[in-house]
Amino acid sequence: MAQTTSRSERLLLRMGSIAFLAGVVIAIVATAIHPSTEDTSNHPLVFTKYASNDSWIAVHSGQFAGVIMVFAGGFVTLFHFGI
């Protein structure tokens, strides 16, 4: 059965795909420049490292934004294919 998609549905799917891919890149880059390389279960050491680094807010905001974009792109794809 052939399924036709309207121009707005194709645009939405394209935007979702771009959001997904951009989100993956943003999350990977933000995680790569994450200020902590210590054992994450050693909270006093990890939080001391965060406090001494000025970029930790930007890094965690980037990780959050990247994950939100990945989820948004995934939801658009699920909506488009009716899953």
Buried (B, 14 or more C-beta within 10 A) or exposed (E): EEEEEEEEEEEBBEEBBEBBEBBBEBBEEBEEEBBBEEEEEEEEEBEEBBEEBEEBEEBBEBBEBBBBBBEBBBEBBEEBEEE
